[in-house]
Amino acid sequence: MATSDAGRRAELRRIEHVLRTEAPHVLGALVRRFGRFELAEDATQEALLVAGRDWRADTMPEEPRSWLIRVGYRKMIDLIRSEQASRRREEEAAHSDAVLVDPARPGPAVRDRDDSLHLLLLCCHPALSEISQVALTLRAVGGLSTSEVAHAYGTTEATMGTRISRAKQTLKKAGARFEIRDDAGVAQRIAAVMRVLYLVFNEGYTATAGDALTRTDLTAEAIRLTRMLCDLLPDDPETSGLLALMLLTEARRAARTGADEELVPLTDQDRTQWDVRLIEEGQHLIEKAWARARVGPYQLQAAVAATHTQATTAADTDWPQIAALYLWLERLQPTAPVRLSRVVAVAHAFGPRRGIALLDEFDHHHRITDDPLVAQRARAVRAHLLEQLGHQAPAREQFRAAAELTDNDIERRYLLRRAGEETP
């Protein structure tokens, strides 16, 4: 009996995994055929509910994606009819692709490459704000509930639900369809997809707010979706570079906090806790991408991460190489986060005095410390450099200023402790 129960639980887990994996393919197929994102999402959810009921009562079909698309297609037609759509539109939809509605033909109903990629492209439509792109990607492609997306970004379910609803309405008003008519348009949208996935990963790796340093559900989802993007674009070195960067960064997660949940800086981490499997995969990906001789920002950041993982101890880190990589990256991507990372690398490679001089230069020309993207981290970096130079009082002041700019409890405790203040 126990064995039977365990087998049943395993089967239910397998079904849940298949449903989550196939959901974006089903949604992509329906949006491609009907061009109605919001209705297509409703139809997809109804198809998943039917599958959750029928597959548990019977067995999973041999072609679950085709099964789900056929059911979703019929649900979509029902929704259109309920809106009192015109008979012409109904008939065109019903006959646009006989494969989708013919149970006698169980083969794949759509081309996986097109619909998976195009769904990501649609969620990152230029008419949407960056946060709306992130929210819609997590909701539609990642399969996260509205409450899960809201929790990730420190807001209420109602607020996030409104944001996602507005994003869908924006797509509808913009007449957003899958067709992108030129290669430049495709390249821009893929770049937007990668930026969104990296934003999701970073929010998971260092949560903006809360009592936990990381959100493993978000990092795992970002990695899963980036793997999907790599499968869809196997010849794109930047996509491989992005996945390598995520894996090499995620490999260090377990060592970032101690037993008391206090933050452990990279230089003090126990490297035996780093995930060797993720490191090996990440290094293989970046080496393969690098060999294609089309280097971009994600590959450069992955190369930095790989350099860290190649060092057996913090003292063995090749900081001059990392500083050179950040100089190259700054030329491609002259942003505040890149400049600040270069300051850190230069300080490690050539001493804190050189690092603080470079930080002062960036402050003078680019006001880097006032940039909201890095304001908190810039003060923390300055504090560390001042501390190394023996300027304890101004260092403590900068640590306190950095602590005031973070809503993450673990980061705040670390910074206040460095400032010499007791934390609760």
Buried (B, 14 or more C-beta within 10 A) or exposed (E): EEEEEEEEEEBEEEBEEBBBBBBBBBBBBBBBBBBBBBBBBBBBBBBBEBBBEBBEEEEBBEBBBBBBBBBBBBBBBEBBEEEEBEEEEEEEBBEEBEBBBEEEEBEEBBBBEBBBBBBBBBBBBEEBEEBBBBBBBBBBBBBBEBEBBBBBBEBEBEEBBEBBEBBBEBBBEEEBBBEBEEEEEBEBBBBBBBBBBBBBBBBBBBBBEBEEBBBEBBBBBBBBBBBBBBEBBEEBBBBBBBBBBBBBBBBBBBBBBEEEEEBBEEEEBEBEEBBEEBBEBBBEBBBEBBEBEEBBBBBBBBBBBBBBBEEEEBEEBBBEBBBBBBBBBBEEBEBBBBBBBBBBBBBBBBBBEBBBBBBBEBBEEBEBBEBEEBBBBBBBBBBBBBBBBEBEEEBBBBBBBBBEBBEBBBBBBBBBBBBEEEEE
